[in-house]
Structure formats: structure tokens, C-alpha cells
């Protein structure tokens, strides 16, 4: 890719929204004669455009939609056939377009010949090499690829993939029971096939998440010219209306029973989740230096999901809890550890939490993510704005927050209308009767 040229007015989406409507703003595309342009729309999203001067003549191209109102993503947005690109992604796409213009027909034939030999396995390796440098949770993504994608599709050439084949693969994922944890090297074990509608919905939701990973792999291959056509997998759609919008959260009584049923080490972890709404991995990484007892804030580092750090304020009880947790610890010490002094690893809390749920008579067993939902739900029911909840939870987009907690604000909305909306001069019928 060409060198990315920094631009204060185009790189930041909030700065772009200050530009005049319908104006075109050009910056260098990283090489001679190449320019990246942005045109702000009167309504909706702006557009990225490209321009290059070759042999005394200008060539223009529309690159895609700008990420003016949402985070840019690798791959396709919710709008059919439209990509939502960040400034850097637009620069990369511009470089590919310019490279294609200057490639001779014979060179293009050689590229197409090479593309025919690229398989899904090749594309997966190419994607993961990029992923490890630009994203987090590479091990989880690699596991999805190894378990669900490569066994069925790994040997297929990218150029031979078709819509029906990919839909059959997607449907098979949805109809296969969920895997159970098994010992390393042992044959995979599966849960019973779900018969109820909620179980079937959950399997379809899992298939959608795996399809998202496959599409990210294939889109990256297309962007980096490992294959010259992407229309087949663009036709493959995820299952609709299978993502559960209502989330499970604990009542005040269940919280007390659960905490009392936990061992001392797990109890600390559970309380930290309830007071911060942080993810398990975020809490497990907390060190003494991440807690500011003077201001009453907990800092979640940029290693968190989404790659952005955030400050979480604490209430009075939360301050007291973290003050106790910090006592006797040096700045670099891990704040919460297991009873043996070792850090909490991935899924280490699952079995103890299931046992505590059983002892507390809470069915089904509580998951750590339920604690995060309890934090968000408690705030939503008290009328806290969804944008604030989104920032506290570290969501990339308020749509995620609204999906999970929006229904809990209904009573708050009703109370706001009842107490804040004026009467507009209307006299109730009861008052009219009494005046008579």
C-alpha cells in the first residue's frame, strides 16, 4: 500500500462534518499525481473519491462511503453493496485502484493466473497475518477458522466459491450442535441438538458470527487482489432476526445470593464486574496503578476490546471496595488473582461461577457477561442516557447499547413525559365538571 498521508481535516470524522456541504476536499494519496478526495453530503454519509493524473489526463473514481457516523469496518456495511471506509482504508483502496490503472494487460493476465490457485486456506493465512498486527483476540479468531472454516472450505480455490456452496456451509453450521469443552488432542464432543426455538435461534446466531469471520477473510483477499471477484459471497446473507435483544441480568436479591455463595477470590472478581461493568478480560488485567482512589476512577487500558481505553467512575460502595482491593499492593501488581495467587486466565471463572450459581439457587447458571449486563441494565432502569451507558461499557456504537438496554428505558420515558411535558393549556374534564 502507498504511504498514508496524515490530514487533520479529513482523517477525523468529527472534523469532516465541519466542512462545507457538497465541497470537495483533496489531499495527497501518497504518490505523485494521486489524490484522495472527500465530498460532504447535504444529508447522510459523505463519499470518498480518488483522482490520479496519468499522461496529462485526470482519472476519477468513487471509492465508497465515509465513516462519518459510525466506525469504519473491514468489509461491507449494512447497506447493500456499499463499503464504509475510514480515512486509512480509503487511502489503501485508492492505491489499489491506481495500481490497477498502471498495470499492463500482460501483468494482469499473470495476476489472474495466480489468483486461480489461491485457496480459502491461503486467504485465511493472509488475513491472520494482517489481523495479528491490527486487531485483538487473534487466538479466538484463529480457533474459529481452524474449527469451522478450514475443515469444510480450506481446500477450495477462492475463484470457485459460489453462493449455493456457501449457503449450504452456513446452514450446516446452524444445524450442528454446539461443541463442548474437551481435553486437548481428544475427539471433539458435542452438546445435544437443540429442539426448542430458542436453542435453534442460538445456533443460527453462532452461524452468523462464523459467517462474519469468513466474509472478513474473503473481503480482505479481494481487497488485496488474491481474487478478482467478490460477488458470490456478497450474495450470502446471515440468518435474520436471530440475535437475542433481551439480555439476562440479575435482580438485587440474586446478586446478594450469588456474592454470598462465591469463594473469596471469585467474590472479588464478581464485585469488580458489578461496580464497573467491565469485561472479564479487562478486570483480569487490572493493576493497582489503574485505580485512582483520589478521583474514584478505574482505567481500562487500550488493550481492551475495540482498542480504546476508558475511565470508569465509581460510586461510594465501589470506591470502598476498590480501596480494600488496593491495600498492600504495589502499582504494578495484578489487582485480582485466584486463591493460589495466579492471574485469572481465560474461562477460569466458569466452573466456580456455575457452582456458586447452583449454591445460590440461580437457574440457569450465571455467566460473567450477565454481570456486565446487570451493570448496564441497572443504569438504564434508573434513567441513565444510553449514550452514557455506551461510553461506560466501551461499546463502539450506541446501536449495540440500544439493542440490549433500550427496552429498559420505557418506564423512564413514560415518567419523563408525565412530569416534563406541559399541558399546552388543556383543562382536564374533571376540573371542568367541578367548575360547573
C-alpha positions in Angstrom: 0.0 0.0 0.0 1.1 3.6 -0.6 2.2 5.7 2.4 -0.8 7.1 4.3 -0.6 10.9 4.3 -2.0 12.5 7.5 -4.7 15.1 7.2 -6.2 16.8 10.2 -9.4 17.9 8.3 -10.2 14.5 6.7 -8.7 11.9 9.0 -11.0 12.7 11.9 -14.7 12.1 11.1 -15.8 14.9 13.5 -13.6 17.4 11.7 -15.0 16.3 8.3 -18.5 17.2 9.5 -17.4 20.8 9.9 -16.5 21.1 6.2 -18.9 23.0 3.8 -21.7 20.8 2.4 -21.0 19.5 -1.2 -17.4 20.8 -1.1 -14.7 18.6 -2.4 -11.5 18.4 -0.3 -8.4 16.8 -1.8 -5.2 15.6 -0.1 -2.2 13.7 -1.4 -2.8 10.0 -2.0 0.8 9.1 -1.1 2.4 9.1 -4.5 2.9 11.6 -7.3 -0.2 12.6 -9.2 -2.5 10.6 -6.8 -5.1 12.4 -4.6 -7.8 11.3 -2.1 -11.0 13.4 -2.0 -13.9 13.8 0.3 -17.2 15.2 -0.6 -19.6 16.0 2.3 -23.3 15.3 1.6 -26.2 17.5 2.5 -27.8 14.6 4.3 -26.3 11.2 5.3 -22.8 10.0 4.7 -20.1 11.7 2.7 -18.2 10.0 0.0 -14.5 9.1 -0.6 -13.3 9.8 -4.1 -10.0 9.3 -5.9 -8.1 11.2 -8.6 -4.9 10.4 -10.5 -3.1 12.2 -13.3 -1.6 9.9 -15.9 -0.1 11.0 -19.2 -1.6 14.5 -18.8 -5.1 13.3 -18.2 -7.1 13.0 -14.9 -8.9 9.8 -14.0 -11.6 9.8 -11.2 -13.2 7.1 -9.1 -15.7 6.8 -6.3 -14.2 4.7 -3.6 -17.0 4.3 -1.1 -18.9 5.8 1.8 -17.1 7.7 4.6 -17.4 6.6 8.2 -19.0 9.9 9.2 -21.5 8.4 11.7 -20.1 5.0 12.5 -16.8 3.3 13.0 -15.3 2.0 9.7 -15.1 -1.7 9.3 -13.3 -4.1 7.1 -15.9 -5.5 4.7 -19.4 -4.4 3.8 -21.8 -2.2 5.7 -25.4 -2.9 6.3 -26.3 -1.1 3.1 -26.2 -3.4 0.1 -23.0 -3.3 -1.9 -21.7 -0.2 -0.1 -18.5 -0.1 1.9 -18.0 2.1 4.9 -14.4 3.2 4.9 -12.1 5.0 7.3 -9.6 7.6 6.0 -6.8 5.0 6.1 -9.0 2.3 4.3 -9.9 4.9 1.6 -6.2 5.6 1.1 -5.5 1.9 0.7 -8.4 1.4 -1.7 -7.2 4.4 -3.7 -3.7 2.9 -4.0 -5.1 -0.4 -5.3 -7.2 1.5 -7.9 -4.2 3.5 -9.1 -2.1 0.3 -9.3 -4.7 -1.4 -11.4 -4.7 1.6 -13.8 -1.0 1.3 -14.4 -0.8 -2.5 -14.6 -0.3 -3.7 -18.2 -2.6 -6.3 -19.8 0.1 -9.0 -19.7 0.7 -8.3 -16.0 -3.0 -8.5 -15.3 -3.1 -12.0 -17.0 -0.3 -13.2 -14.8 -2.1 -11.9 -11.7 -5.4 -13.6 -12.7 -3.5 -16.9 -13.3 -2.0 -16.6 -9.8 -5.4 -15.8 -8.3 -6.9 -19.1 -9.6 -4.6 -21.1 -7.3 -5.4 -19.1 -4.1 -7.5 -21.2 -1.7 -9.6 -20.3 1.3 -6.7 -21.6 3.4 -4.3 -19.1 1.6 -6.7 -16.3 2.2 -7.1 -17.3 5.9 -3.3 -17.2 6.4 -3.1 -13.8 4.6 -5.9 -12.4 6.8 -4.5 -13.6 10.1 -1.1 -12.1 9.3 -2.9 -8.8 8.9 -5.2 -9.4 11.9 -2.4 -10.1 14.4 -0.9 -6.6 13.5 -4.2 -4.7 13.5 -6.7 -6.4 15.8 -7.0 -8.1 19.1 -8.2 -11.6 20.2 -6.3 -13.3 17.3 -6.4 -16.6 19.1 -10.2 -16.6 19.2 -10.4 -15.8 15.5 -7.8 -18.4 14.6 -9.8 -21.0 16.5 -13.0 -20.2 14.6 -11.0 -20.5 11.4 -9.4 -23.8 12.4 -12.6 -25.4 13.7 -15.4 -24.1 11.5 -13.9 -22.8 8.2 -10.9 -24.7 7.1 -12.2 -28.3 7.5 -15.1 -27.6 5.1 -13.8 -24.9 2.8 -10.0 -24.7 3.2 -9.0 -26.5 0.0 -11.4 -24.6 -2.3 -10.0 -22.0 -4.7 -11.4 -18.6 -4.0 -12.4 -18.2 -7.6 -14.5 -21.3 -7.4 -16.6 -20.4 -4.4 -20.3 -19.9 -5.2 -23.4 -18.7 -3.3 -25.1 -22.1 -3.0 -22.0 -23.8 -1.7 -21.5 -21.1 1.0 -25.2 -21.2 2.0 -25.0 -25.0 2.4 -22.0 -24.5 4.7 -23.8 -21.7 6.7 -26.9 -23.9 7.1 -24.8 -26.9 8.2 -23.2 -24.7 10.9 -26.7 -23.8 12.2 -27.9 -27.4 12.3 -24.8 -28.8 14.0 -25.0 -28.9 17.9 -22.7 -26.7 19.8 -19.3 -28.1 20.8 -18.4 -29.0 24.4 -15.0 -28.3 26.0 -12.8 -31.4 25.6 -9.3 -32.3 26.5 -6.5 -31.2 24.2 -6.0 -33.8 21.5 -9.3 -35.6 22.2 -12.0 -36.0 19.6 -14.5 -33.1 19.6 -17.5 -33.6 21.8 -20.9 -32.0 21.1 -23.9 -31.0 23.1 -27.4 -32.4 22.4 -29.1 -31.0 19.3 -31.4 -28.2 20.4 -35.1 -28.9 19.9 -36.7 -25.7 21.2 -36.9 -22.5 19.3 -34.5 -20.6 21.5 -31.8 -23.2 21.0 -32.3 -23.2 17.3 -32.1 -19.4 17.3 -28.8 -19.5 19.3 -27.2 -21.9 16.7 -28.2 -19.6 13.9 -26.7 -16.7 15.7 -23.5 -18.6 16.1 -23.5 -19.4 12.4 -23.9 -15.7 11.7 -20.8 -14.9 13.7 -18.7 -17.5 11.9 -20.0 -16.3 8.6 -18.9 -12.8 9.5 -15.3 -14.1 10.1 -15.4 -15.9 6.7 -16.6 -12.8 4.9 -13.9 -10.7 6.5 -11.3 -13.2 5.2 -12.7 -13.2 1.7 -13.1 -9.4 1.6 -9.5 -8.9 2.7 -8.5 -11.3 -0.1 -10.5 -9.3 -2.6 -9.1 -6.0 -1.4 -5.5 -7.3 -1.7 -6.1 -8.9 -5.1 -5.9 -12.5 -4.1 -9.1 -12.9 -6.1 -10.6 -10.6 -8.7 -14.4 -11.0 -7.9 -16.4 -10.8 -4.7 -20.0 -11.0 -5.9 -20.6 -14.7 -4.9 -20.1 -14.3 -1.2 -21.7 -10.9 -1.2 -25.0 -12.7 -2.1 -24.8 -14.9 1.0 -26.8 -13.3 3.8 -26.8 -14.1 7.5 -29.9 -15.5 9.2 -32.4 -12.8 10.1 -33.9 -11.9 13.5 -31.8 -14.4 15.4 -29.8 -12.1 17.6 -31.5 -12.0 21.1 -32.2 -8.4 22.0 -33.4 -9.0 25.6 -30.4 -9.7 27.8 -30.3 -11.5 31.1 -29.5 -9.5 34.2 -29.7 -10.3 37.9 -32.1 -8.9 40.4 -30.8 -7.3 43.6 -31.7 -10.4 45.6 -29.9 -12.7 43.1 -26.8 -10.5 43.3 -26.7 -10.8 47.1 -27.2 -14.6 47.0 -24.6 -15.0 44.3 -21.9 -13.0 46.1 -22.6 -14.9 49.4 -22.2 -18.2 47.5 -18.8 -17.3 45.9 -15.4 -18.2 47.2 -13.3 -15.2 48.4 -11.3 -14.9 45.1 -14.3 -15.2 42.8 -16.3 -12.8 45.1 -13.7 -10.1 44.4 -13.9 -10.7 40.7 -17.8 -10.6 40.7 -17.9 -7.4 42.7 -15.4 -5.7 40.4 -17.7 -6.6 37.5 -20.8 -5.3 39.2 -19.1 -2.0 40.2 -17.5 -1.3 36.7 -19.5 -3.2 34.1 -16.1 -4.2 32.6 -15.4 -7.4 30.7 -13.8 -10.4 32.4 -10.5 -9.9 30.4 -10.4 -6.2 31.3 -10.8 -6.9 35.0 -8.3 -9.7 35.0 -5.7 -7.3 33.5 -6.3 -4.5 36.1 -3.3 -3.5 38.1 -3.1 -1.3 41.2 -1.9 1.7 39.1 -5.1 1.5 37.1 -7.2 2.6 40.1 -7.2 6.3 41.1 -8.7 6.4 44.6 -8.4 10.2 44.8 -10.8 10.7 41.8 -12.7 7.4 42.2 -11.9 6.1 38.7 -10.8 2.8 37.2 -8.8 3.0 34.0 -9.4 0.3 31.4 -6.4 0.3 29.1 -6.4 0.4 25.2 -5.7 -3.4 25.3 -9.5 -3.7 25.8 -11.8 -4.9 23.1 -12.1 -2.2 20.4 -8.6 -0.9 21.1 -9.7 2.2 23.1 -9.1 3.0 26.7 -11.7 4.5 29.0 -12.2 5.8 32.6 -15.0 4.3 34.6 -16.2 6.3 37.6 -17.1 4.5 40.9 -20.0 5.1 43.3 -19.4 5.2 47.0 -19.6 1.5 47.5 -17.4 0.9 44.5 -14.7 3.3 45.9 -14.8 1.4 49.2 -14.5 -1.9 47.5 -11.5 -0.9 45.3 -9.8 0.8 48.3 -9.8 -2.5 50.1 -8.7 -4.4 46.9 -5.7 -2.0 46.5 -4.4 -2.2 50.1 -0.9 -3.6 50.4 -0.3 -3.8 46.6 2.4 -2.2 44.5 1.5 -0.1 41.4 2.4 -3.0 39.0 0.6 -5.7 41.0 -2.3 -7.5 39.4 -5.4 -6.4 41.4 -7.5 -9.6 41.3 -5.9 -13.1 41.4 -7.1 -16.7 42.1 -6.7 -18.2 45.6 -3.3 -19.6 44.5 -2.1 -16.2 43.6 -2.1 -16.8 39.9 -3.9 -14.4 37.4 -7.3 -15.3 36.2 -7.0 -17.0 32.8 -9.5 -17.4 30.0 -12.6 -19.2 31.3 -11.0 -19.9 34.7 -14.1 -18.4 36.4 -16.7 -20.5 34.5 -16.9 -23.6 36.7 -16.6 -21.7 40.1 -19.3 -19.4 38.9 -21.6 -22.3 37.9 -21.0 -23.9 41.3 -21.8 -20.6 43.1 -25.0 -20.2 41.0 -26.0 -23.8 42.0 -25.4 -23.0 45.7 -27.3 -19.7 45.3 -30.3 -21.5 43.6 -30.0 -19.3 40.5 -31.0 -21.1 37.3 -29.6 -21.1 34.6 -26.1 -20.6 35.9 -24.8 -17.1 35.8 -22.2 -16.2 33.2 -19.6 -13.5 33.7 -21.2 -11.5 30.9 -24.5 -11.5 32.9 -22.7 -9.3 35.5 -21.8 -6.8 32.8 -25.4 -6.8 31.7 -26.5 -6.3 35.3 -24.4 -3.1 35.5 -25.8 -1.7 32.2 -29.4 -2.7 33.0 -29.3 -1.1 36.5 -28.2 2.2 35.0 -30.8 2.0 32.2 -33.6 1.4 34.6 -32.6 4.4 36.6 -32.9 6.6 33.5 -29.2 7.0 32.6 -28.8 8.1 29.0 -27.9 5.3 26.6 -25.0 7.3 25.2 -23.5 7.5 28.7 -24.1 3.8 29.2 -22.4 3.1 25.9 -19.3 5.0 26.9 -19.1 3.3 30.3 -19.4 -0.1 28.7 -16.9 0.7 26.0 -19.3 0.0 23.1 -18.1 1.1 19.7 -21.6 2.1 18.6 -24.7 3.2 20.6 -26.8 0.8 18.5 -25.3 -2.1 20.5 -26.3 -0.3 23.7 -29.8 0.4 22.4 -30.3 -3.2 21.3 -29.5 -4.6 24.7 -30.9 -1.9 27.1 -33.3 0.3 25.1 -36.4 -1.6 26.2 -35.5 -0.9 29.8 -35.8 2.8 29.4 -39.6 2.6 28.5 -40.7 3.4 32.1 -38.2 6.2 32.3 -39.6 7.7 29.0 -43.1 7.4 30.4 -42.0 9.2 33.6 -40.3 11.9 31.6 -43.4 12.6 29.5 -45.6 12.5 32.6 -43.5 15.0 34.6 -41.8 17.2 31.9 -44.3 17.6 29.0 -46.5 20.7 29.5 -50.3 20.6 29.4 -50.4 23.1 26.5 -53.3 25.0 28.2 -55.6 21.9 28.3 -58.1 21.8 31.2 -58.9 18.3 32.3 -62.6 17.1 32.2 -62.6 16.6 36.0 -61.7 20.3 36.6 -64.4 21.3 34.1 -67.0 19.2 35.9 -66.0 20.7 39.3 -66.3 24.2 37.9 -69.9 23.5 36.9 
